[in-house]
């Protein structure tokens, strides 16, 4: 018989920062690298001039530009003046029939 004893540890150890993820507001490095690569490719393919020519080649291309590409440049949240909340006003237009003088 062997005198050595085998002990198994059923508890798995985790690093102290496990599960915390990226700090709030920090940039995703992979996304930034991908965006940089796409920007470089766009410049190599002709940049803004080529994109304009492509959009003008076919109405379907222009629809893709305005519906898919351009909205990515718009802000995700709208704010009013000096960062204040947006102010909305209701506009009501009434059609008046000049023939009906009683209205």
QUIWOUR-V168995 format. One line per field, one symbol per residue. phi: phi as a letter, one per 30 degrees, with the letter a starting at -180 (. if undefined). psi: psi as a letter, one per 20 degrees, with the letter a starting at -180 (. if undefined). burial: + if it has 24 or more other C-alpha atoms within 12 Angstrom, else -. Layout:
phi = ???
psi = ???
burial = ???
This chain:
phi = .cddcccccdcdccddcdididdeiddddddddddddddddddddkiddddddddddaedddddeddbddedddddbcbddhidddccbcccccdcdddcddd
psi = qqiqpppqoipppqqhjpihaqqpiqqohggggghgggggggghiibhghgggghihphhghggghhggghiiqqhpqqbpkjrqqpqqpppppppohhnii.
burial = -------------------------------------------------------------------------------------------------------
